[in-house]
Amino acid sequence: MAEISTDGTRRVGRNNGLIVIMCLSFVVGMGAMSYATVPLYRMFCQLTGFNGTTQRVEQASTVILDRPIAVSFDANVAPGLPWDFKPMQREVNPKIGETIEIKFYAENKSDQPTRGQAIFNVSPVEAGVYFNKVQCFCFNETDLAPGERREMPVVFYVDPDITKAPETKDITALTLSYTFYPRDGAKPVALTVDPTPVKAKKL
């Protein structure tokens, strides 16, 4: 039986209303946390190199070692994005610390404007923190008009400190892998790569 307060209202009704509000707040809060999980996880990976995530830097390396390292490239497209996406070089062999530029190719195979975002990582995962990108199409979303083809540069170097850490000092080969995912809200095609020239060896 519901308890009647001194002003004649039913406390059960008030309690039920409070419970409903608390439940709704919990659901909204969990939804917001789920939405934020992906960008927060990506930010954490980029800052720490966790899970083979590469590092973003503002300038090229000033130290070059007399030791080459093989870097191969992998390209993938997630379902829902009608693109052809591939590396224009399958493998390069820069010296550790040498800043070089390579390119990827993307083509929108559909008759509609589309937008994608590239997610990236390096294997072995221990080397991710030493793989430094100065310039990359993956820093921004990419818009392609119907049938548009584009060459997209990546400027990078492998940090010489990779030769000092016990878990990475014997690594002689790396793989840089990208996967393009569809993004909603395609807009008129705009340049997505920083046009500021960066001095790098083109292969």
mmCIF file of the C-alpha atoms, coordinates in Angstrom:
data_MODEL
# 
_entry.id   MODEL 
# 
loop_
_atom_site.group_PDB 
_atom_site.id 
_atom_site.type_symbol 
_atom_site.label_atom_id 
_atom_site.label_alt_id 
_atom_site.label_comp_id 
_atom_site.label_asym_id 
_atom_site.label_entity_id 
_atom_site.label_seq_id 
_atom_site.pdbx_PDB_ins_code 
_atom_site.Cartn_x 
_atom_site.Cartn_y 
_atom_site.Cartn_z 
_atom_site.occupancy 
_atom_site.B_iso_or_equiv 
_atom_site.pdbx_formal_charge 
_atom_site.auth_seq_id 
_atom_site.auth_comp_id 
_atom_site.auth_asym_id 
_atom_site.auth_atom_id 
_atom_site.pdbx_PDB_model_num 
ATOM 1   C CA . MET A 1 1   ? 0.000  0.000  0.000   1.00 0.00 ? 1   MET A CA 1 
ATOM 2   C CA . ALA A 1 2   ? 1.366  3.437  -0.932  1.00 0.00 ? 2   ALA A CA 1 
ATOM 3   C CA . GLU A 1 3   ? 2.399  5.707  1.925   1.00 0.00 ? 3   GLU A CA 1 
ATOM 4   C CA . ILE A 1 4   ? 0.548  9.032  2.085   1.00 0.00 ? 4   ILE A CA 1 
ATOM 5   C CA . SER A 1 5   ? 2.593  12.126 2.983   1.00 0.00 ? 5   SER A CA 1 
ATOM 6   C CA . THR A 1 6   ? 1.332  15.004 5.116   1.00 0.00 ? 6   THR A CA 1 
ATOM 7   C CA . ASP A 1 7   ? 0.388  17.034 2.036   1.00 0.00 ? 7   ASP A CA 1 
ATOM 8   C CA . GLY A 1 8   ? -1.703 14.189 0.686   1.00 0.00 ? 8   GLY A CA 1 
ATOM 9   C CA . THR A 1 9   ? 0.608  13.146 -2.196  1.00 0.00 ? 9   THR A CA 1 
ATOM 10  C CA . ARG A 1 10  ? 1.776  9.613  -2.790  1.00 0.00 ? 10  ARG A CA 1 
ATOM 11  C CA . ARG A 1 11  ? 5.496  9.136  -2.180  1.00 0.00 ? 11  ARG A CA 1 
ATOM 12  C CA . VAL A 1 12  ? 5.534  6.026  -4.354  1.00 0.00 ? 12  VAL A CA 1 
ATOM 13  C CA . GLY A 1 13  ? 4.735  8.107  -7.421  1.00 0.00 ? 13  GLY A CA 1 
ATOM 14  C CA . ARG A 1 14  ? 7.563  10.498 -6.646  1.00 0.00 ? 14  ARG A CA 1 
ATOM 15  C CA . ASN A 1 15  ? 9.970  7.635  -6.032  1.00 0.00 ? 15  ASN A CA 1 
ATOM 16  C CA . ASN A 1 16  ? 9.034  5.965  -9.302  1.00 0.00 ? 16  ASN A CA 1 
ATOM 17  C CA . GLY A 1 17  ? 9.569  9.218  -11.162 1.00 0.00 ? 17  GLY A CA 1 
ATOM 18  C CA . LEU A 1 18  ? 13.005 9.615  -9.609  1.00 0.00 ? 18  LEU A CA 1 
ATOM 19  C CA . ILE A 1 19  ? 13.941 6.063  -10.595 1.00 0.00 ? 19  ILE A CA 1 
ATOM 20  C CA . VAL A 1 20  ? 12.834 6.690  -14.191 1.00 0.00 ? 20  VAL A CA 1 
ATOM 21  C CA . ILE A 1 21  ? 14.941 9.871  -14.374 1.00 0.00 ? 21  ILE A CA 1 
ATOM 22  C CA . MET A 1 22  ? 17.970 8.057  -12.947 1.00 0.00 ? 22  MET A CA 1 
ATOM 23  C CA . CYS A 1 23  ? 17.607 5.223  -15.452 1.00 0.00 ? 23  CYS A CA 1 
ATOM 24  C CA . LEU A 1 24  ? 17.283 7.618  -18.380 1.00 0.00 ? 24  LEU A CA 1 
ATOM 25  C CA . SER A 1 25  ? 20.354 9.527  -17.193 1.00 0.00 ? 25  SER A CA 1 
ATOM 26  C CA . PHE A 1 26  ? 22.308 6.282  -16.987 1.00 0.00 ? 26  PHE A CA 1 
ATOM 27  C CA . VAL A 1 27  ? 21.294 5.274  -20.535 1.00 0.00 ? 27  VAL A CA 1 
ATOM 28  C CA . VAL A 1 28  ? 22.221 8.693  -21.963 1.00 0.00 ? 28  VAL A CA 1 
ATOM 29  C CA . GLY A 1 29  ? 25.535 8.662  -20.096 1.00 0.00 ? 29  GLY A CA 1 
ATOM 30  C CA . MET A 1 30  ? 26.440 5.198  -21.359 1.00 0.00 ? 30  MET A CA 1 
ATOM 31  C CA . GLY A 1 31  ? 25.553 6.237  -24.903 1.00 0.00 ? 31  GLY A CA 1 
ATOM 32  C CA . ALA A 1 32  ? 27.818 9.268  -24.670 1.00 0.00 ? 32  ALA A CA 1 
ATOM 33  C CA . MET A 1 33  ? 30.659 7.142  -23.303 1.00 0.00 ? 33  MET A CA 1 
ATOM 34  C CA . SER A 1 34  ? 30.247 4.636  -26.132 1.00 0.00 ? 34  SER A CA 1 
ATOM 35  C CA . TYR A 1 35  ? 30.342 7.440  -28.715 1.00 0.00 ? 35  TYR A CA 1 
ATOM 36  C CA . ALA A 1 36  ? 33.518 8.859  -27.178 1.00 0.00 ? 36  ALA A CA 1 
ATOM 37  C CA . THR A 1 37  ? 35.296 5.522  -26.796 1.00 0.00 ? 37  THR A CA 1 
ATOM 38  C CA . VAL A 1 38  ? 36.601 5.293  -30.376 1.00 0.00 ? 38  VAL A CA 1 
ATOM 39  C CA . PRO A 1 39  ? 38.159 8.781  -30.632 1.00 0.00 ? 39  PRO A CA 1 
ATOM 40  C CA . LEU A 1 40  ? 39.574 8.540  -27.110 1.00 0.00 ? 40  LEU A CA 1 
ATOM 41  C CA . TYR A 1 41  ? 41.072 5.118  -27.822 1.00 0.00 ? 41  TYR A CA 1 
ATOM 42  C CA . ARG A 1 42  ? 42.556 6.382  -31.065 1.00 0.00 ? 42  ARG A CA 1 
ATOM 43  C CA . MET A 1 43  ? 44.033 9.421  -29.316 1.00 0.00 ? 43  MET A CA 1 
ATOM 44  C CA . PHE A 1 44  ? 45.576 7.172  -26.667 1.00 0.00 ? 44  PHE A CA 1 
ATOM 45  C CA . CYS A 1 45  ? 47.081 4.892  -29.325 1.00 0.00 ? 45  CYS A CA 1 
ATOM 46  C CA . GLN A 1 46  ? 48.540 7.804  -31.271 1.00 0.00 ? 46  GLN A CA 1 
ATOM 47  C CA . LEU A 1 47  ? 50.150 9.271  -28.166 1.00 0.00 ? 47  LEU A CA 1 
ATOM 48  C CA . THR A 1 48  ? 51.613 6.012  -26.899 1.00 0.00 ? 48  THR A CA 1 
ATOM 49  C CA . GLY A 1 49  ? 52.095 3.847  -29.991 1.00 0.00 ? 49  GLY A CA 1 
ATOM 50  C CA . PHE A 1 50  ? 49.812 1.241  -28.386 1.00 0.00 ? 50  PHE A CA 1 
ATOM 51  C CA . ASN A 1 51  ? 48.619 -1.514 -30.742 1.00 0.00 ? 51  ASN A CA 1 
ATOM 52  C CA . GLY A 1 52  ? 51.136 -0.479 -33.399 1.00 0.00 ? 52  GLY A CA 1 
ATOM 53  C CA . THR A 1 53  ? 49.739 3.020  -33.865 1.00 0.00 ? 53  THR A CA 1 
ATOM 54  C CA . THR A 1 54  ? 52.216 5.358  -35.531 1.00 0.00 ? 54  THR A CA 1 
ATOM 55  C CA . GLN A 1 55  ? 53.285 8.755  -34.218 1.00 0.00 ? 55  GLN A CA 1 
ATOM 56  C CA . ARG A 1 56  ? 52.544 12.167 -35.724 1.00 0.00 ? 56  ARG A CA 1 
ATOM 57  C CA . VAL A 1 57  ? 55.436 14.648 -35.733 1.00 0.00 ? 57  VAL A CA 1 
ATOM 58  C CA . GLU A 1 58  ? 55.930 18.185 -37.002 1.00 0.00 ? 58  GLU A CA 1 
ATOM 59  C CA . GLN A 1 59  ? 59.412 17.904 -38.484 1.00 0.00 ? 59  GLN A CA 1 
ATOM 60  C CA . ALA A 1 60  ? 61.719 15.470 -40.202 1.00 0.00 ? 60  ALA A CA 1 
ATOM 61  C CA . SER A 1 61  ? 64.467 13.517 -38.490 1.00 0.00 ? 61  SER A CA 1 
ATOM 62  C CA . THR A 1 62  ? 67.891 15.127 -38.053 1.00 0.00 ? 62  THR A CA 1 
ATOM 63  C CA . VAL A 1 63  ? 69.692 11.816 -37.427 1.00 0.00 ? 63  VAL A CA 1 
ATOM 64  C CA . ILE A 1 64  ? 70.167 9.169  -40.125 1.00 0.00 ? 64  ILE A CA 1 
ATOM 65  C CA . LEU A 1 65  ? 71.808 5.841  -39.339 1.00 0.00 ? 65  LEU A CA 1 
ATOM 66  C CA . ASP A 1 66  ? 73.786 3.761  -41.793 1.00 0.00 ? 66  ASP A CA 1 
ATOM 67  C CA . ARG A 1 67  ? 71.307 0.920  -41.428 1.00 0.00 ? 67  ARG A CA 1 
ATOM 68  C CA . PRO A 1 68  ? 68.401 0.233  -43.804 1.00 0.00 ? 68  PRO A CA 1 
ATOM 69  C CA . ILE A 1 69  ? 65.009 -1.032 -42.749 1.00 0.00 ? 69  ILE A CA 1 
ATOM 70  C CA . ALA A 1 70  ? 62.420 -2.582 -45.059 1.00 0.00 ? 70  ALA A CA 1 
ATOM 71  C CA . VAL A 1 71  ? 58.977 -0.956 -44.946 1.00 0.00 ? 71  VAL A CA 1 
ATOM 72  C CA . SER A 1 72  ? 56.093 -2.602 -46.806 1.00 0.00 ? 72  SER A CA 1 
ATOM 73  C CA . PHE A 1 73  ? 52.567 -1.249 -47.257 1.00 0.00 ? 73  PHE A CA 1 
ATOM 74  C CA . ASP A 1 74  ? 49.114 -2.754 -46.971 1.00 0.00 ? 74  ASP A CA 1 
ATOM 75  C CA . ALA A 1 75  ? 45.790 -1.170 -48.018 1.00 0.00 ? 75  ALA A CA 1 
ATOM 76  C CA . ASN A 1 76  ? 42.230 -2.237 -47.207 1.00 0.00 ? 76  ASN A CA 1 
ATOM 77  C CA . VAL A 1 77  ? 38.708 -0.836 -47.638 1.00 0.00 ? 77  VAL A CA 1 
ATOM 78  C CA . ALA A 1 78  ? 35.919 -1.573 -45.169 1.00 0.00 ? 78  ALA A CA 1 
ATOM 79  C CA . PRO A 1 79  ? 32.461 -2.645 -46.410 1.00 0.00 ? 79  PRO A CA 1 
ATOM 80  C CA . GLY A 1 80  ? 30.254 0.258  -47.424 1.00 0.00 ? 80  GLY A CA 1 
ATOM 81  C CA . LEU A 1 81  ? 32.959 2.357  -49.097 1.00 0.00 ? 81  LEU A CA 1 
ATOM 82  C CA . PRO A 1 82  ? 33.066 1.828  -52.907 1.00 0.00 ? 82  PRO A CA 1 
ATOM 83  C CA . TRP A 1 83  ? 36.739 2.683  -53.343 1.00 0.00 ? 83  TRP A CA 1 
ATOM 84  C CA . ASP A 1 84  ? 39.776 1.161  -54.957 1.00 0.00 ? 84  ASP A CA 1 
ATOM 85  C CA . PHE A 1 85  ? 42.657 1.828  -52.553 1.00 0.00 ? 85  PHE A CA 1 
ATOM 86  C CA . LYS A 1 86  ? 46.233 0.590  -52.865 1.00 0.00 ? 86  LYS A CA 1 
ATOM 87  C CA . PRO A 1 87  ? 49.870 1.573  -52.297 1.00 0.00 ? 87  PRO A CA 1 
ATOM 88  C CA . MET A 1 88  ? 51.789 2.853  -55.315 1.00 0.00 ? 88  MET A CA 1 
ATOM 89  C CA . GLN A 1 89  ? 54.946 1.279  -53.870 1.00 0.00 ? 89  GLN A CA 1 
ATOM 90  C CA . ARG A 1 90  ? 54.778 -2.133 -52.241 1.00 0.00 ? 90  ARG A CA 1 
ATOM 91  C CA . GLU A 1 91  ? 58.033 -1.758 -50.327 1.00 0.00 ? 91  GLU A CA 1 
ATOM 92  C CA . VAL A 1 92  ? 60.814 0.752  -49.708 1.00 0.00 ? 92  VAL A CA 1 
ATOM 93  C CA . ASN A 1 93  ? 64.163 0.406  -47.954 1.00 0.00 ? 93  ASN A CA 1 
ATOM 94  C CA . PRO A 1 94  ? 65.089 3.728  -46.336 1.00 0.00 ? 94  PRO A CA 1 
ATOM 95  C CA . LYS A 1 95  ? 67.844 4.165  -43.821 1.00 0.00 ? 95  LYS A CA 1 
ATOM 96  C CA . ILE A 1 96  ? 66.664 4.450  -40.228 1.00 0.00 ? 96  ILE A CA 1 
ATOM 97  C CA . GLY A 1 97  ? 66.032 8.152  -39.587 1.00 0.00 ? 97  GLY A CA 1 
ATOM 98  C CA . GLU A 1 98  ? 65.755 8.984  -43.301 1.00 0.00 ? 98  GLU A CA 1 
ATOM 99  C CA . THR A 1 99  ? 62.634 10.976 -44.203 1.00 0.00 ? 99  THR A CA 1 
ATOM 100 C CA . ILE A 1 100 ? 60.969 9.739  -47.375 1.00 0.00 ? 100 ILE A CA 1 
ATOM 101 C CA . GLU A 1 101 ? 57.706 10.147 -49.249 1.00 0.00 ? 101 GLU A CA 1 
ATOM 102 C CA . ILE A 1 102 ? 55.563 7.365  -50.691 1.00 0.00 ? 102 ILE A CA 1 
ATOM 103 C CA . LYS A 1 103 ? 52.087 7.496  -52.222 1.00 0.00 ? 103 LYS A CA 1 
ATOM 104 C CA . PHE A 1 104 ? 48.802 5.646  -52.074 1.00 0.00 ? 104 PHE A CA 1 
ATOM 105 C CA . TYR A 1 105 ? 46.152 5.606  -54.797 1.00 0.00 ? 105 TYR A CA 1 
ATOM 106 C CA . ALA A 1 106 ? 42.413 5.964  -54.175 1.00 0.00 ? 106 ALA A CA 1 
ATOM 107 C CA . GLU A 1 107 ? 39.515 5.935  -56.626 1.00 0.00 ? 107 GLU A CA 1 
ATOM 108 C CA . ASN A 1 108 ? 35.804 6.406  -55.973 1.00 0.00 ? 108 ASN A CA 1 
ATOM 109 C CA . LYS A 1 109 ? 34.167 3.668  -58.054 1.00 0.00 ? 109 LYS A CA 1 
ATOM 110 C CA . SER A 1 110 ? 30.623 4.945  -57.466 1.00 0.00 ? 110 SER A CA 1 
ATOM 111 C CA . ASP A 1 111 ? 28.523 7.676  -59.094 1.00 0.00 ? 111 ASP A CA 1 
ATOM 112 C CA . GLN A 1 112 ? 28.072 9.481  -55.773 1.00 0.00 ? 112 GLN A CA 1 
ATOM 113 C CA . PRO A 1 113 ? 30.426 11.674 -53.703 1.00 0.00 ? 113 PRO A CA 1 
ATOM 114 C CA . THR A 1 114 ? 31.850 9.653  -50.826 1.00 0.00 ? 114 THR A CA 1 
ATOM 115 C CA . ARG A 1 115 ? 33.909 10.319 -47.727 1.00 0.00 ? 115 ARG A CA 1 
ATOM 116 C CA . GLY A 1 116 ? 36.348 8.018  -45.944 1.00 0.00 ? 116 GLY A CA 1 
ATOM 117 C CA . GLN A 1 117 ? 38.653 8.036  -42.945 1.00 0.00 ? 117 GLN A CA 1 
ATOM 118 C CA . ALA A 1 118 ? 41.818 5.948  -42.828 1.00 0.00 ? 118 ALA A CA 1 
ATOM 119 C CA . ILE A 1 119 ? 42.788 4.030  -39.694 1.00 0.00 ? 119 ILE A CA 1 
ATOM 120 C CA . PHE A 1 120 ? 46.404 2.879  -39.534 1.00 0.00 ? 120 PHE A CA 1 
ATOM 121 C CA . ASN A 1 121 ? 48.838 0.733  -37.603 1.00 0.00 ? 121 ASN A CA 1 
ATOM 122 C CA . VAL A 1 122 ? 52.326 -0.741 -37.838 1.00 0.00 ? 122 VAL A CA 1 
ATOM 123 C CA . SER A 1 123 ? 53.488 -4.302 -37.309 1.00 0.00 ? 123 SER A CA 1 
ATOM 124 C CA . PRO A 1 124 ? 55.306 -5.539 -35.348 1.00 0.00 ? 124 PRO A CA 1 
ATOM 125 C CA . VAL A 1 125 ? 53.253 -3.554 -32.848 1.00 0.00 ? 125 VAL A CA 1 
ATOM 126 C CA . GLU A 1 126 ? 56.324 -2.801 -30.717 1.00 0.00 ? 126 GLU A CA 1 
ATOM 127 C CA . ALA A 1 127 ? 57.642 -0.615 -33.548 1.00 0.00 ? 127 ALA A CA 1 
ATOM 128 C CA . GLY A 1 128 ? 54.577 1.632  -33.793 1.00 0.00 ? 128 GLY A CA 1 
ATOM 129 C CA . VAL A 1 129 ? 55.930 4.229  -31.377 1.00 0.00 ? 129 VAL A CA 1 
ATOM 130 C CA . TYR A 1 130 ? 59.068 4.616  -33.553 1.00 0.00 ? 130 TYR A CA 1 
ATOM 131 C CA . PHE A 1 131 ? 57.233 5.078  -36.861 1.00 0.00 ? 131 PHE A CA 1 
ATOM 132 C CA . ASN A 1 132 ? 56.852 8.846  -37.274 1.00 0.00 ? 132 ASN A CA 1 
ATOM 133 C CA . LYS A 1 133 ? 54.579 10.501 -39.837 1.00 0.00 ? 133 LYS A CA 1 
ATOM 134 C CA . VAL A 1 134 ? 55.291 14.068 -40.884 1.00 0.00 ? 134 VAL A CA 1 
ATOM 135 C CA . GLN A 1 135 ? 52.483 14.186 -43.451 1.00 0.00 ? 135 GLN A CA 1 
ATOM 136 C CA . CYS A 1 136 ? 49.639 11.765 -44.135 1.00 0.00 ? 136 CYS A CA 1 
ATOM 137 C CA . PHE A 1 137 ? 46.205 11.664 -45.764 1.00 0.00 ? 137 PHE A CA 1 
ATOM 138 C CA . CYS A 1 138 ? 45.085 9.754  -42.679 1.00 0.00 ? 138 CYS A CA 1 
ATOM 139 C CA . PHE A 1 139 ? 45.267 12.915 -40.541 1.00 0.00 ? 139 PHE A CA 1 
ATOM 140 C CA . ASN A 1 140 ? 41.947 14.066 -42.052 1.00 0.00 ? 140 ASN A CA 1 
ATOM 141 C CA . GLU A 1 141 ? 38.831 12.663 -43.658 1.00 0.00 ? 141 GLU A CA 1 
ATOM 142 C CA . THR A 1 142 ? 39.063 12.225 -47.435 1.00 0.00 ? 142 THR A CA 1 
ATOM 143 C CA . ASP A 1 143 ? 36.325 13.272 -49.866 1.00 0.00 ? 143 ASP A CA 1 
ATOM 144 C CA . LEU A 1 144 ? 36.198 11.888 -53.404 1.00 0.00 ? 144 LEU A CA 1 
ATOM 145 C CA . ALA A 1 145 ? 33.824 13.032 -56.137 1.00 0.00 ? 145 ALA A CA 1 
ATOM 146 C CA . PRO A 1 146 ? 32.096 10.423 -58.328 1.00 0.00 ? 146 PRO A CA 1 
ATOM 147 C CA . GLY A 1 147 ? 34.796 8.592  -60.273 1.00 0.00 ? 147 GLY A CA 1 
ATOM 148 C CA . GLU A 1 148 ? 37.577 10.758 -58.830 1.00 0.00 ? 148 GLU A CA 1 
ATOM 149 C CA . ARG A 1 149 ? 41.104 9.340  -58.636 1.00 0.00 ? 149 ARG A CA 1 
ATOM 150 C CA . ARG A 1 150 ? 43.736 10.696 -56.279 1.00 0.00 ? 150 ARG A CA 1 
ATOM 151 C CA . GLU A 1 151 ? 47.345 10.105 -55.325 1.00 0.00 ? 151 GLU A CA 1 
ATOM 152 C CA . MET A 1 152 ? 47.842 10.644 -51.601 1.00 0.00 ? 152 MET A CA 1 
ATOM 153 C CA . PRO A 1 153 ? 51.310 11.092 -50.067 1.00 0.00 ? 153 PRO A CA 1 
ATOM 154 C CA . VAL A 1 154 ? 52.699 9.845  -46.787 1.00 0.00 ? 154 VAL A CA 1 
ATOM 155 C CA . VAL A 1 155 ? 55.931 11.378 -45.467 1.00 0.00 ? 155 VAL A CA 1 
ATOM 156 C CA . PHE A 1 156 ? 57.564 9.381  -42.684 1.00 0.00 ? 156 PHE A CA 1 
ATOM 157 C CA . TYR A 1 157 ? 60.738 8.184  -41.020 1.00 0.00 ? 157 TYR A CA 1 
ATOM 158 C CA . VAL A 1 158 ? 61.666 5.470  -38.550 1.00 0.00 ? 158 VAL A CA 1 
ATOM 159 C CA . ASP A 1 159 ? 63.038 6.937  -35.336 1.00 0.00 ? 159 ASP A CA 1 
ATOM 160 C CA . PRO A 1 160 ? 66.699 5.953  -34.724 1.00 0.00 ? 160 PRO A CA 1 
ATOM 161 C CA . ASP A 1 161 ? 65.735 5.129  -31.123 1.00 0.00 ? 161 ASP A CA 1 
ATOM 162 C CA . ILE A 1 162 ? 64.219 1.908  -32.478 1.00 0.00 ? 162 ILE A CA 1 
ATOM 163 C CA . THR A 1 163 ? 67.761 0.491  -32.411 1.00 0.00 ? 163 THR A CA 1 
ATOM 164 C CA . LYS A 1 164 ? 68.136 1.132  -28.664 1.00 0.00 ? 164 LYS A CA 1 
ATOM 165 C CA . ALA A 1 165 ? 65.102 -0.567 -27.135 1.00 0.00 ? 165 ALA A CA 1 
ATOM 166 C CA . PRO A 1 166 ? 65.625 -4.287 -26.355 1.00 0.00 ? 166 PRO A CA 1 
ATOM 167 C CA . GLU A 1 167 ? 62.265 -5.255 -27.857 1.00 0.00 ? 167 GLU A CA 1 
ATOM 168 C CA . THR A 1 168 ? 62.881 -3.451 -31.182 1.00 0.00 ? 168 THR A CA 1 
ATOM 169 C CA . LYS A 1 169 ? 66.641 -3.288 -31.747 1.00 0.00 ? 169 LYS A CA 1 
ATOM 170 C CA . ASP A 1 170 ? 66.676 -6.415 -33.930 1.00 0.00 ? 170 ASP A CA 1 
ATOM 171 C CA . ILE A 1 171 ? 63.689 -5.455 -36.108 1.00 0.00 ? 171 ILE A CA 1 
ATOM 172 C CA . THR A 1 172 ? 64.657 -5.251 -39.784 1.00 0.00 ? 172 THR A CA 1 
ATOM 173 C CA . ALA A 1 173 ? 61.232 -4.995 -41.455 1.00 0.00 ? 173 ALA A CA 1 
ATOM 174 C CA . LEU A 1 174 ? 57.968 -3.144 -40.797 1.00 0.00 ? 174 LEU A CA 1 
ATOM 175 C CA . THR A 1 175 ? 54.512 -3.114 -42.377 1.00 0.00 ? 175 THR A CA 1 
ATOM 176 C CA . LEU A 1 176 ? 52.401 0.052  -42.484 1.00 0.00 ? 176 LEU A CA 1 
ATOM 177 C CA . SER A 1 177 ? 48.745 -0.894 -42.879 1.00 0.00 ? 177 SER A CA 1 
ATOM 178 C CA . TYR A 1 178 ? 45.726 1.313  -43.668 1.00 0.00 ? 178 TYR A CA 1 
ATOM 179 C CA . THR A 1 179 ? 42.015 0.593  -43.698 1.00 0.00 ? 179 THR A CA 1 
ATOM 180 C CA . PHE A 1 180 ? 39.590 3.182  -45.099 1.00 0.00 ? 180 PHE A CA 1 
ATOM 181 C CA . TYR A 1 181 ? 36.177 3.309  -43.408 1.00 0.00 ? 181 TYR A CA 1 
ATOM 182 C CA . PRO A 1 182 ? 33.098 5.118  -44.752 1.00 0.00 ? 182 PRO A CA 1 
ATOM 183 C CA . ARG A 1 183 ? 32.135 8.410  -43.117 1.00 0.00 ? 183 ARG A CA 1 
ATOM 184 C CA . ASP A 1 184 ? 28.687 10.014 -43.358 1.00 0.00 ? 184 ASP A CA 1 
ATOM 185 C CA . GLY A 1 185 ? 27.909 13.472 -44.688 1.00 0.00 ? 185 GLY A CA 1 
ATOM 186 C CA . ALA A 1 186 ? 29.986 13.726 -47.846 1.00 0.00 ? 186 ALA A CA 1 
ATOM 187 C CA . LYS A 1 187 ? 30.648 17.329 -48.781 1.00 0.00 ? 187 LYS A CA 1 
ATOM 188 C CA . PRO A 1 188 ? 32.132 19.016 -51.876 1.00 0.00 ? 188 PRO A CA 1 
ATOM 189 C CA . VAL A 1 189 ? 35.575 17.625 -52.549 1.00 0.00 ? 189 VAL A CA 1 
ATOM 190 C CA . ALA A 1 190 ? 38.341 19.547 -50.795 1.00 0.00 ? 190 ALA A CA 1 
ATOM 191 C CA . LEU A 1 191 ? 42.063 19.087 -50.439 1.00 0.00 ? 191 LEU A CA 1 
ATOM 192 C CA . THR A 1 192 ? 42.722 16.812 -47.456 1.00 0.00 ? 192 THR A CA 1 
ATOM 193 C CA . VAL A 1 193 ? 46.505 16.823 -47.477 1.00 0.00 ? 193 VAL A CA 1 
ATOM 194 C CA . ASP A 1 194 ? 48.558 19.655 -46.027 1.00 0.00 ? 194 ASP A CA 1 
ATOM 195 C CA . PRO A 1 195 ? 49.937 21.508 -49.085 1.00 0.00 ? 195 PRO A CA 1 
ATOM 196 C CA . THR A 1 196 ? 52.984 22.767 -47.181 1.00 0.00 ? 196 THR A CA 1 
ATOM 197 C CA . PRO A 1 197 ? 56.020 21.226 -48.868 1.00 0.00 ? 197 PRO A CA 1 
ATOM 198 C CA . VAL A 1 198 ? 58.096 18.850 -46.790 1.00 0.00 ? 198 VAL A CA 1 
ATOM 199 C CA . LYS A 1 199 ? 61.623 17.931 -47.769 1.00 0.00 ? 199 LYS A CA 1 
ATOM 200 C CA . ALA A 1 200 ? 61.665 14.198 -48.283 1.00 0.00 ? 200 ALA A CA 1 
ATOM 201 C CA . LYS A 1 201 ? 63.193 11.666 -50.570 1.00 0.00 ? 201 LYS A CA 1 
ATOM 202 C CA . LYS A 1 202 ? 60.660 10.539 -53.178 1.00 0.00 ? 202 LYS A CA 1 
ATOM 203 C CA . LEU A 1 203 ? 60.866 6.908  -54.199 1.00 0.00 ? 203 LEU A CA 1 
# 
